[in-house]
Amino acid sequence: MLLLCLFAIRRKLKSAVLWKPLFLRKEDPDTEVYSAIGEEQGMIFNLENIKAATRNFHDDNKLGEGGFGSVYKGTMLDGKQITVKKLSLKSLQGKRDFLNEVKLVAKIQHRNLVKLFGCCTEKSERLLVYELLVNNSLDKILFHPERRKELDWPKRLNIICGIARGLLYLHGDSHLRIIHRDIKASNILLDEKMEPKISDFGLARLIRQDESRVETRIAGTYGYMAPEYAMLGQLSTKADVYSFGVVILEIICGRKNTDKRLFPQFQSLIEWVWRYYNEGNIVDVIDREIIEIFSIEQVSNVFMQGFYVHKQMHHFVHQ
């Protein structure tokens, strides 16, 4: 019996080192995923049910692909529509992000944050199951040559305000204080009414209420990172605010943060806007799809709020 116990312990330690799959077992209180969701057994999904919902992760149901896995849509037997984030088994970063996302998103809820239904870790799989948002991500519409016309100024303003509400909740109104670290257009999902919801909390960082900033490894998407974070690793809620400012510029200008198809002097959205700002022609950068039907004063006010952080960061970089 002693030998059997030692053999079992050795196997368990070996599995931990080699990142073997986690299994949700109630008799194993040390399982990280189980401890993250507590007694909410409704959040534990059966792999066969997810396969049936997504037609075994068929390409027709594939919504997109990120750095750490693919995303699929599906319909459960009860008619509930879901989005399944299927993390790559080859990525250690993806496995860390999986645990991070389960731990954080399972404990927060807000109308401008995507809702996590649960997860699955059967048979080496690591799956996150979210609500399905029919209009996919903001970038799929905003940068589409035809669909961008669906986003008139009132809708764009509502998206901006919705993202702001979600960030306010994460930074101060929630019982947890969370820095997202990867706010960008592709991580803003839209429902049938074009209401925005912040998604993808794999890189999110939890900080104490009494902390103003922390030193941490750099993670996120270049072009959306605040300079003091990208250069010095100093992380605070201002990092999310800076990224949000970039997204505001994208929403109002109707172009990506970086576009390498353009001439070098026009590739960076922030530098392009900065040039027009210094010349006093800031209205000329506004998306032509909304230029005729918006209030100049209202858009300019929102635009300048988004641009203000970049003006301040511009001084920081050159100092």
Residue frames relative to the residue before (quaternion, step in Angstrom):
aa qw qx qy qz dx dy dz
M 1.0000 0.0000 0.0000 0.0000 0.00 0.00 0.00
L 0.6364 0.5301 -0.3232 0.4579 3.58 1.03 -0.83
L 0.6511 0.5136 -0.3093 0.4655 3.58 0.97 -0.88
L 0.6445 0.5224 -0.3206 0.4571 3.57 1.00 -0.84
C 0.6436 0.5221 -0.3142 0.4630 3.58 1.00 -0.85
L 0.6609 0.5031 -0.3053 0.4657 3.57 0.94 -0.91
F 0.6401 0.5280 -0.3179 0.4588 3.57 1.03 -0.82
A 0.6563 0.5127 -0.3074 0.4602 3.58 0.98 -0.86
I 0.6483 0.5119 -0.3139 0.4682 3.59 1.00 -0.86
R 0.6385 0.5357 -0.3216 0.4493 3.57 1.00 -0.88
R 0.6525 0.5106 -0.3098 0.4665 3.59 0.97 -0.85
K 0.6573 0.5211 -0.3123 0.4459 3.57 0.94 -0.88
L 0.6636 0.4929 -0.3010 0.4755 3.59 0.98 -0.87
K 0.6358 0.5282 -0.3230 0.4609 3.56 1.01 -0.79
S 0.6381 0.5260 -0.3203 0.4621 3.57 0.99 -0.81
A 0.6467 0.5265 -0.3242 0.4466 3.57 0.96 -0.85
V 0.6629 0.5096 -0.3074 0.4542 3.56 0.97 -0.89
L 0.7541 0.3955 -0.2014 0.4841 3.57 0.93 -0.92
W 0.4403 -0.7161 0.4361 0.3213 3.62 1.32 0.22
K 0.1293 0.7868 -0.5838 0.1526 3.53 0.80 1.01
P 0.6522 -0.5582 0.3305 0.3921 3.59 -1.15 0.54
L 0.4078 -0.6778 0.5565 0.2543 3.52 -1.18 0.67
F 0.1394 -0.7705 0.6143 0.0977 3.57 -1.06 0.69
L 0.3875 -0.7276 0.5192 0.2255 3.56 -0.91 0.92
R 0.1437 0.7812 -0.5893 0.1478 3.55 -0.27 1.27
K 0.4663 -0.7077 0.4538 0.2752 3.54 -0.72 1.03
E 0.6655 0.5045 -0.3175 0.4493 3.58 1.10 -0.59
D 0.6707 0.4439 -0.2948 0.5159 3.60 1.26 -0.05
P 0.1524 -0.8482 0.5005 0.0823 3.63 0.19 1.22
D 0.6317 0.5544 -0.3400 0.4219 3.60 1.21 -0.31
T 0.4507 0.6797 -0.4665 0.3426 3.60 1.23 -0.10
E 0.4585 -0.7395 0.4215 0.2554 3.55 -0.57 1.19
V 0.6611 0.5065 -0.3208 0.4511 3.57 0.92 -0.85
Y 0.6627 0.5103 -0.3149 0.4485 3.55 0.91 -0.92
S 0.6642 0.4993 -0.3092 0.4626 3.56 0.95 -0.84
A 0.6202 0.5604 -0.3431 0.4284 3.57 1.13 -0.61
I 0.7805 0.3174 -0.1773 0.5086 3.59 0.98 -0.77
G 0.4080 -0.7577 0.4444 0.2489 3.58 1.29 0.05
E 0.8074 -0.2758 0.2209 0.4725 3.53 -0.98 -0.92
E 0.4567 0.6927 -0.4513 0.3285 3.59 1.25 0.13
Q 0.0873 -0.8473 0.5231 0.0285 3.56 0.41 1.24
G 0.5509 0.6077 -0.3946 0.4141 3.60 1.23 -0.35
M 0.6347 0.5382 -0.3261 0.4484 3.57 1.25 -0.31
I 0.6051 0.5335 -0.3596 0.4689 3.58 1.28 -0.05
F 0.1578 -0.8224 0.5446 0.0471 3.58 -0.49 1.22
N 0.4444 -0.6698 0.5390 0.2518 3.50 -1.21 0.72
L 0.5235 -0.6741 0.4257 0.3007 3.58 -0.84 1.00
E 0.6512 0.5230 -0.3279 0.4415 3.59 0.92 -0.83
N 0.6397 0.5201 -0.3278 0.4614 3.60 1.04 -0.72
I 0.6511 0.5018 -0.3137 0.4752 3.59 1.03 -0.78
K 0.6325 0.5236 -0.3318 0.4644 3.58 1.02 -0.77
A 0.6509 0.5075 -0.3136 0.4695 3.57 0.99 -0.82
A 0.6597 0.5241 -0.3072 0.4423 3.58 0.98 -0.85
T 0.7659 0.3430 -0.1786 0.5137 3.59 1.03 -0.79
R 0.4103 -0.7057 0.4589 0.3507 3.59 1.33 0.09
N 0.6682 -0.5279 0.2667 0.4513 3.49 0.90 1.15
F 0.6333 -0.5693 0.3079 0.4243 3.54 0.96 1.02
H 0.1111 0.8286 -0.5325 0.1324 3.55 0.92 1.01
D 0.5960 -0.6036 0.4034 0.3431 3.56 -1.09 0.75
D 0.5946 0.5760 -0.3651 0.4259 3.59 1.12 -0.56
N 0.7140 0.4232 -0.2400 0.5035 3.57 1.19 -0.51
K 0.4809 0.6784 -0.4315 0.3498 3.57 1.27 0.08
L 0.2545 -0.7932 0.5421 0.1102 3.57 -0.74 1.11
G 0.7746 -0.2310 0.1794 0.5607 3.56 1.10 -0.59
E 0.2751 -0.7444 0.5851 0.1669 3.51 -1.36 0.00
G 0.1633 -0.7950 0.5804 0.0667 3.55 -0.93 0.96
G 0.7649 -0.3817 0.2639 0.4468 3.53 -1.31 -0.19
F 0.7997 0.2840 -0.1366 0.5111 3.61 1.08 -0.63
G 0.8319 -0.0872 0.0307 0.5471 3.60 1.15 0.42
S 0.5280 -0.6296 0.4811 0.3055 3.53 -1.37 -0.10
V 0.2817 -0.7448 0.5845 0.1560 3.55 -1.28 0.45
Y 0.0711 -0.8063 0.5872 -0.0111 3.58 -0.88 1.03
K 0.3225 -0.6941 0.5969 0.2408 3.54 -1.27 0.41
G 0.0367 0.8092 -0.5853 0.0368 3.56 -1.20 0.47
T 0.2722 -0.7362 0.5942 0.1756 3.53 -1.33 0.22
M 0.3463 -0.7536 0.5242 0.1932 3.57 -0.66 1.12
L 0.7029 -0.4787 0.3232 0.4152 3.57 -1.28 0.29
D 0.6933 0.4592 -0.2789 0.4802 3.59 1.12 -0.61
G 0.6203 -0.5778 0.3287 0.4164 3.57 1.30 0.19
K 0.4947 0.6611 -0.4357 0.3583 3.59 1.24 -0.14
Q 0.2966 -0.7545 0.5617 0.1651 3.56 -0.85 1.01
I 0.0778 -0.8227 0.5627 -0.0215 3.55 -0.86 1.00
T 0.2500 -0.6867 0.6509 0.2056 3.49 -1.43 0.25
V 0.1452 -0.8000 0.5800 0.0503 3.58 -0.82 1.01
K 0.1810 -0.7605 0.6180 0.0841 3.54 -0.76 1.11
K 0.1251 -0.8148 0.5659 0.0095 3.57 -0.42 1.30
L 0.2212 -0.8239 0.5117 0.1023 3.57 -0.25 1.28
S 0.5424 -0.6377 0.4491 0.3123 3.54 -1.05 0.81
L 0.4315 -0.7124 0.4970 0.2435 3.58 -0.92 0.93
K 0.6464 0.5455 -0.3109 0.4334 3.58 1.23 -0.39
S 0.6816 0.5081 -0.2791 0.4465 3.57 1.24 -0.35
L 0.3399 -0.7295 0.5593 0.1985 3.58 -0.62 1.13
Q 0.6100 0.5471 -0.3474 0.4559 3.57 1.08 -0.74
G 0.6458 0.5328 -0.3169 0.4457 3.57 0.99 -0.85
K 0.6477 0.5163 -0.3170 0.4619 3.59 1.04 -0.75
R 0.6406 0.5015 -0.3206 0.4852 3.57 1.05 -0.75
D 0.6574 0.5124 -0.3093 0.4578 3.56 0.98 -0.86
F 0.5934 0.5760 -0.3542 0.4366 3.57 1.11 -0.72
L 0.6881 0.4686 -0.2774 0.4796 3.58 0.81 -1.02
N 0.6387 0.5398 -0.3203 0.4450 3.56 0.99 -0.87
E 0.6825 0.4963 -0.2878 0.4529 3.55 0.92 -0.95
V 0.6409 0.5190 -0.3265 0.4618 3.59 0.97 -0.82
K 0.6775 0.5162 -0.2980 0.4310 3.56 0.86 -0.97
L 0.7434 0.4223 -0.2298 0.4649 3.58 0.91 -0.90
V 0.7334 0.4514 -0.2631 0.4348 3.59 0.67 -1.09
A 0.5992 0.5723 -0.3632 0.4259 3.59 1.12 -0.57
K 0.7384 0.4342 -0.2184 0.4675 3.60 1.17 -0.53
I 0.7224 0.3836 -0.2465 0.5199 3.61 1.22 -0.05
Q 0.0011 0.7945 -0.6069 0.0202 3.56 -1.16 0.58
H 0.1938 0.7511 -0.6025 0.1878 3.53 -0.85 1.08
R 0.5832 -0.6262 0.3830 0.3479 3.58 -1.01 0.71
N 0.7264 0.3823 -0.2470 0.5150 3.60 1.20 -0.34
L 0.6012 0.4578 -0.3876 0.5280 3.55 1.23 0.64
V 0.5072 -0.6494 0.4613 0.3291 3.58 -0.90 0.86
K 0.3936 -0.7423 0.5005 0.2088 3.58 -0.99 0.89
L 0.2823 -0.7449 0.5857 0.1499 3.55 -0.89 1.03
F 0.2786 -0.7647 0.5603 0.1540 3.58 -0.71 1.10
G 0.7432 -0.3393 0.2429 0.5231 3.58 1.02 -0.75
C 0.3586 -0.7230 0.5506 0.2135 3.55 -1.29 -0.33
C 0.1682 -0.7584 0.6194 0.1135 3.53 -1.35 0.17
T 0.0537 -0.8079 0.5868 0.0103 3.58 -0.97 0.88
E 0.3262 0.7682 -0.4935 0.2448 3.59 1.12 0.54
K 0.8775 0.0850 -0.0468 0.4697 3.53 -1.28 0.59
S 0.7324 -0.4557 0.2159 0.4576 3.55 0.78 1.10
E 0.5428 0.6178 -0.4124 0.3919 3.60 1.22 0.02
R 0.0994 -0.7418 0.6572 0.0894 3.52 -1.27 0.54
L 0.0677 0.8251 -0.5445 0.1347 3.53 -0.20 1.35
L 0.1537 -0.7482 0.6388 0.0922 3.54 -1.08 0.83
V 0.1761 -0.8029 0.5662 0.0612 3.57 -0.82 1.03
Y 0.0439 -0.8167 0.5739 -0.0409 3.54 -0.59 1.23
E 0.6176 -0.4729 0.4477 0.4409 3.52 -1.34 0.04
L 0.4115 -0.6940 0.5322 0.2566 3.57 -1.15 0.65
L 0.1268 -0.7658 0.6280 0.0549 3.55 -0.87 1.01
V 0.4197 -0.7998 0.3729 0.2123 3.51 -0.26 1.39
N 0.7149 0.4446 -0.2723 0.4660 3.61 1.09 -0.52
N 0.4674 -0.7153 0.4247 0.2992 3.54 1.30 0.38
S 0.7478 -0.4038 0.2787 0.4473 3.61 -1.10 -0.58
L 0.6826 -0.5210 0.3448 0.3792 3.53 -1.24 0.59
D 0.6613 0.5306 -0.3258 0.4183 3.61 0.89 -0.86
K 0.6132 0.5715 -0.3491 0.4189 3.59 1.12 -0.66
I 0.7186 0.3897 -0.2378 0.5246 3.60 1.17 -0.52
L 0.6787 0.5309 -0.2971 0.4113 3.56 0.80 -1.05
F 0.7836 0.3174 -0.1622 0.5088 3.60 0.97 -0.82
H 0.4875 0.6398 -0.4416 0.3975 3.58 1.27 0.28
P 0.5286 -0.6815 0.3950 0.3164 3.64 -0.75 0.96
E 0.7529 0.3475 -0.2042 0.5203 3.61 1.10 -0.61
R 0.7071 0.4921 -0.2815 0.4227 3.59 0.77 -1.02
R 0.5328 0.6421 -0.4094 0.3692 3.61 1.14 -0.47
K 0.5792 0.5989 -0.3635 0.4169 3.58 1.20 -0.52
E 0.5709 0.5976 -0.3731 0.4217 3.59 1.23 -0.41
L 0.6931 0.4606 -0.2597 0.4900 3.55 1.21 -0.55
D 0.0722 -0.7875 0.6121 0.0046 3.55 -0.01 1.30
W 0.7363 -0.4353 0.2684 0.4431 3.59 -1.25 0.10
P 0.6473 0.5096 -0.3558 0.4413 3.68 0.83 -0.76
K 0.6518 0.5008 -0.3220 0.4698 3.61 1.00 -0.78
R 0.6570 0.5058 -0.3166 0.4606 3.58 0.94 -0.84
L 0.6453 0.5091 -0.3222 0.4696 3.58 0.98 -0.79
N 0.6452 0.5182 -0.3184 0.4624 3.59 1.01 -0.80
I 0.6271 0.5257 -0.3321 0.4691 3.60 1.06 -0.74
I 0.6392 0.5244 -0.3179 0.4640 3.58 0.97 -0.88
C 0.6844 0.4828 -0.2841 0.4667 3.59 0.88 -0.96
G 0.6417 0.5341 -0.3234 0.4454 3.59 1.03 -0.77
I 0.6357 0.5080 -0.3244 0.4822 3.59 1.00 -0.82
A 0.6404 0.5314 -0.3217 0.4516 3.58 0.99 -0.86
R 0.6444 0.5128 -0.3254 0.4646 3.61 0.98 -0.82
G 0.6531 0.5204 -0.3135 0.4521 3.58 0.96 -0.85
L 0.6704 0.4888 -0.2955 0.4737 3.58 0.96 -0.85
L 0.6182 0.5427 -0.3447 0.4521 3.58 1.03 -0.78
Y 0.6398 0.5189 -0.3158 0.4709 3.57 1.03 -0.82
L 0.6766 0.4984 -0.2971 0.4533 3.60 0.86 -0.94
H 0.7457 0.4496 -0.2257 0.4369 3.56 0.88 -0.96
G 0.8657 0.0815 -0.0075 0.4937 3.58 1.00 -0.61
D 0.7220 0.4720 -0.2625 0.4324 3.58 0.99 -0.77
S 0.6116 0.5424 -0.3520 0.4559 3.60 1.19 -0.42
H 0.5691 -0.5745 0.4512 0.3774 3.58 -1.25 0.37
L 0.6785 0.3532 -0.2682 0.5856 3.56 1.36 -0.20
R 0.2735 -0.7334 0.5899 0.1985 3.59 -1.16 0.46
I 0.0022 -0.8457 0.5260 -0.0898 3.52 -0.31 1.31
I 0.1756 -0.7311 0.6501 0.1099 3.54 -1.07 0.87
H 0.4146 -0.7567 0.4531 0.2242 3.56 -0.57 1.17
R 0.1780 -0.8453 0.4708 0.1792 3.59 1.01 -0.96
D 0.7966 0.2081 -0.1514 0.5469 3.64 1.15 -0.03
I 0.1649 0.7857 -0.5702 0.1742 3.57 0.83 1.01
K 0.2740 0.7251 -0.5907 0.2242 3.58 -0.73 1.13
A 0.7146 -0.4852 0.2902 0.4121 3.57 -1.24 0.40
S 0.6768 0.4990 -0.3067 0.4459 3.61 0.98 -0.74
N 0.6875 0.4365 -0.2821 0.5072 3.61 1.25 -0.26
I 0.5796 0.5010 -0.3981 0.5045 3.57 1.25 0.43
L 0.1381 -0.8076 0.5712 0.0484 3.59 -0.47 1.21
L 0.2469 -0.7814 0.5636 0.1041 3.56 -1.16 0.70
D 0.3256 -0.7422 0.5506 0.2000 3.58 -0.91 0.91
E 0.7727 -0.3726 0.2334 0.4578 3.59 -1.28 -0.12
K 0.7092 0.4122 -0.2535 0.5127 3.61 1.20 -0.44
M 0.5005 -0.6687 0.3951 0.3823 3.56 1.33 0.26
E 0.3498 0.6998 -0.5330 0.3221 3.59 1.11 0.68
P 0.3637 -0.7697 0.4828 0.2054 3.61 -0.77 0.98
K 0.0461 -0.7705 0.6350 0.0316 3.55 -1.22 0.63
I 0.3953 -0.7187 0.5268 0.2231 3.54 -0.79 1.06
S 0.0548 -0.8121 0.5808 -0.0087 3.59 -0.87 0.96
D 0.7772 0.3870 -0.2763 0.4120 3.53 -1.45 -0.05
F 0.0875 0.8235 -0.5447 0.1322 3.53 0.16 1.37
G 0.2811 0.8059 -0.4853 0.1896 3.58 1.20 0.43
L 0.7481 0.3640 -0.2074 0.5146 3.59 1.12 -0.65
A 0.4059 0.7485 -0.4559 0.2590 3.58 1.28 -0.07
R 0.2041 -0.7772 0.5894 0.0827 3.54 -1.16 0.73
L 0.2817 -0.7466 0.5836 0.1504 3.56 -0.89 1.00
I 0.0123 -0.7962 0.6049 -0.0027 3.59 -0.85 0.96
R 0.5845 -0.5878 0.4283 0.3598 3.57 -1.23 0.46
Q 0.6264 -0.5638 0.3930 0.3677 3.54 -1.20 0.57
D 0.7151 0.4456 -0.2597 0.4718 3.59 1.08 -0.64
E 0.5694 0.5790 -0.3897 0.4344 3.60 1.26 0.07
S 0.2760 -0.7539 0.5707 0.1727 3.58 -0.93 0.88
R 0.7816 -0.1016 0.0634 0.6122 3.57 1.13 -0.64
V 0.1872 -0.7688 0.6020 0.1070 3.54 -1.27 0.43
E 0.4169 -0.6513 0.5642 0.2891 3.55 -1.27 0.43
T 0.1350 0.8073 -0.5574 0.1392 3.59 -0.71 1.02
R 0.6318 -0.4998 0.4086 0.4291 3.54 -1.29 0.18
I 0.4901 -0.6672 0.4798 0.2906 3.55 -1.12 0.67
A 0.1371 0.7701 -0.6104 0.1251 3.56 -0.84 1.02
G 0.4852 0.6423 -0.4868 0.3393 3.55 -1.03 0.73
T 0.5692 -0.5794 0.4571 0.3624 3.56 -1.23 -0.50
Y 0.4287 -0.7078 0.4971 0.2609 3.57 -0.66 1.09
G 0.6800 0.4135 -0.3567 0.4892 3.53 -0.98 0.90
Y 0.7348 0.3156 -0.1931 0.5685 3.54 1.27 -0.50
M 0.5772 0.6240 -0.3675 0.3775 3.60 1.26 -0.23
A 0.4794 -0.6357 0.5254 0.3001 3.55 -1.05 0.80
P 0.5772 -0.6331 0.3822 0.3463 3.65 -0.88 0.86
E 0.6779 0.4943 -0.3224 0.4384 3.61 0.87 -0.86
Y 0.6407 0.4919 -0.3232 0.4930 3.57 1.20 -0.46
A 0.6870 0.4858 -0.2837 0.4600 3.59 0.86 -0.96
M 0.7394 0.4247 -0.2253 0.4714 3.58 1.01 -0.80
L 0.8254 0.2448 -0.0810 0.5022 3.58 0.92 -0.94
G 0.4409 -0.7089 0.4511 0.3157 3.61 1.24 -0.21
Q 0.4520 0.6755 -0.4576 0.3604 3.59 1.23 0.43
L 0.0896 -0.8372 0.5394 -0.0102 3.56 -0.36 1.29
S 0.1486 0.7474 -0.6381 0.1102 3.55 -0.96 0.96
T 0.7061 -0.4285 0.3227 0.4622 3.57 -1.27 0.02
K 0.5479 0.6255 -0.3958 0.3898 3.60 1.20 -0.44
A 0.5590 0.5989 -0.3897 0.4207 3.58 1.18 -0.50
D 0.6639 0.4790 -0.2971 0.4915 3.59 0.99 -0.83
V 0.6315 0.5348 -0.3360 0.4498 3.58 1.03 -0.79
Y 0.6250 0.5271 -0.3336 0.4693 3.59 1.01 -0.78
S 0.6626 0.5013 -0.3022 0.4673 3.59 0.87 -0.97
F 0.6231 0.5362 -0.3228 0.4690 3.56 1.06 -0.81
G 0.6189 0.5446 -0.3342 0.4568 3.58 1.05 -0.74
V 0.6270 0.5231 -0.3298 0.4739 3.59 1.03 -0.78
V 0.6597 0.5068 -0.3062 0.4628 3.58 0.94 -0.92
I 0.6102 0.5392 -0.3515 0.4619 3.63 1.02 -0.72
L 0.6502 0.5053 -0.3185 0.4695 3.58 0.93 -0.88
E 0.6444 0.5189 -0.3223 0.4600 3.61 0.96 -0.82
I 0.6675 0.5106 -0.3043 0.4485 3.58 0.91 -0.92
I 0.7220 0.4342 -0.2563 0.4737 3.60 0.88 -0.87
C 0.7185 0.4291 -0.2526 0.4855 3.60 0.99 -0.78
G 0.3433 -0.7708 0.4781 0.2439 3.59 1.17 -0.49
R 0.6766 0.4343 -0.3134 0.5053 3.60 1.11 0.56
K 0.6195 -0.5834 0.3933 0.3480 3.53 -1.25 0.54
N 0.6610 -0.5109 0.3902 0.3871 3.51 -1.29 0.49
T 0.7819 0.0394 -0.0047 0.6221 3.57 1.07 -0.82
D 0.0125 0.7928 -0.6077 0.0449 3.57 -0.86 0.98
K 0.2103 -0.8330 0.5042 0.0874 3.57 -0.14 1.31
R 0.5161 0.6247 -0.4284 0.3999 3.60 1.26 0.02
L 0.6480 0.5273 -0.3102 0.4537 3.57 1.22 -0.46
F 0.6579 -0.4559 0.3970 0.4491 3.56 -1.32 0.10
P 0.6743 -0.5415 0.3148 0.3912 3.62 -1.05 0.71
Q 0.6898 0.4931 -0.2996 0.4373 3.61 0.92 -0.82
F 0.7220 0.4058 -0.2422 0.5054 3.59 1.27 -0.25
Q 0.4643 0.7284 -0.4256 0.2696 3.60 1.24 -0.18
S 0.7270 0.3874 -0.2299 0.5183 3.60 0.97 -0.80
L 0.4367 -0.7110 0.4886 0.2550 3.57 -0.67 1.11
I 0.6695 0.5163 -0.3091 0.4354 3.59 0.88 -0.93
E 0.6723 0.4781 -0.3009 0.4784 3.60 0.94 -0.84
W 0.6187 0.5512 -0.3262 0.4549 3.57 1.08 -0.78
V 0.6780 0.4712 -0.2790 0.4904 3.56 0.90 -0.95
W 0.6214 0.5541 -0.3373 0.4394 3.59 1.00 -0.84
R 0.6440 0.5275 -0.3217 0.4512 3.58 0.99 -0.86
Y 0.6861 0.4677 -0.2861 0.4782 3.59 0.88 -0.93
Y 0.6070 0.5593 -0.3475 0.4449 3.58 1.07 -0.70
N 0.6840 0.4839 -0.2829 0.4669 3.58 0.89 -0.92
E 0.6824 0.4702 -0.2782 0.4856 3.57 1.16 -0.60
G 0.4823 -0.6905 0.4204 0.3374 3.58 1.29 -0.14
N 0.5975 0.5653 -0.3532 0.4458 3.59 1.24 0.38
I 0.1165 0.8598 -0.4922 0.0708 3.57 1.04 0.76
V 0.5988 0.5777 -0.3666 0.4162 3.63 1.09 -0.64
D 0.6117 0.5984 -0.3462 0.3844 3.59 1.11 -0.62
V 0.6600 0.5068 -0.3263 0.4485 3.63 1.17 -0.29
I 0.5053 0.6664 -0.4202 0.3522 3.61 1.26 -0.18
D 0.5965 -0.6015 0.4110 0.3368 3.56 -1.03 0.91
R 0.4741 -0.6976 0.4677 0.2644 3.59 -0.85 1.01
E 0.5668 0.6024 -0.3886 0.4060 3.60 1.19 -0.38
I 0.7789 0.2920 -0.1708 0.5281 3.62 1.13 -0.48
I 0.4340 0.7501 -0.4323 0.2491 3.58 1.28 -0.19
E 0.7241 0.4639 -0.2536 0.4429 3.60 1.05 -0.74
I 0.7906 0.3613 -0.1555 0.4694 3.59 1.11 -0.54
F 0.6030 0.5603 -0.3800 0.4219 3.57 1.14 0.30
S 0.5067 -0.5804 0.5273 0.3583 3.51 -1.36 0.14
I 0.4541 -0.7082 0.4698 0.2675 3.58 -0.54 1.18
E 0.6714 0.5099 -0.3015 0.4454 3.57 0.87 -0.94
Q 0.6783 0.4986 -0.2956 0.4516 3.58 0.90 -0.95
V 0.6838 0.4741 -0.2947 0.4699 3.59 0.83 -0.95
S 0.6408 0.5305 -0.3292 0.4466 3.58 0.96 -0.82
N 0.6365 0.5254 -0.3294 0.4586 3.59 1.01 -0.79
V 0.6733 0.4769 -0.2932 0.4830 3.57 0.90 -0.94
F 0.6374 0.5484 -0.3197 0.4368 3.54 0.97 -0.92
M 0.6991 0.4757 -0.2816 0.4536 3.57 0.84 -0.98
Q 0.5980 0.5403 -0.3676 0.4640 3.60 1.13 -0.56
G 0.6666 0.4865 -0.2982 0.4797 3.56 1.02 -0.79
F 0.7034 0.4747 -0.2628 0.4591 3.55 1.03 -0.82
Y 0.5278 0.6751 -0.3996 0.3256 3.59 1.14 -0.58
V 0.6597 0.5141 -0.3242 0.4419 3.58 0.89 -0.89
H 0.6638 0.5028 -0.3101 0.4587 3.56 1.04 -0.73
K 0.5896 0.5517 -0.3603 0.4671 3.56 1.13 -0.61
Q 0.6719 0.4874 -0.2944 0.4736 3.58 0.95 -0.91
M 0.6776 0.4888 -0.2967 0.4626 3.59 0.94 -0.88
H 0.5679 0.5841 -0.3789 0.4391 3.58 1.15 -0.58
H 0.6585 0.4902 -0.2998 0.4860 3.59 0.97 -0.86
F 0.6201 0.5542 -0.3387 0.4399 3.59 1.03 -0.83
V 0.6745 0.5080 -0.3011 0.4430 3.58 0.85 -0.99
H 0.7306 0.4398 -0.2521 0.4575 3.59 0.84 -0.96
Q 0.6125 0.5182 -0.3593 0.4766 3.58 1.20 -0.28
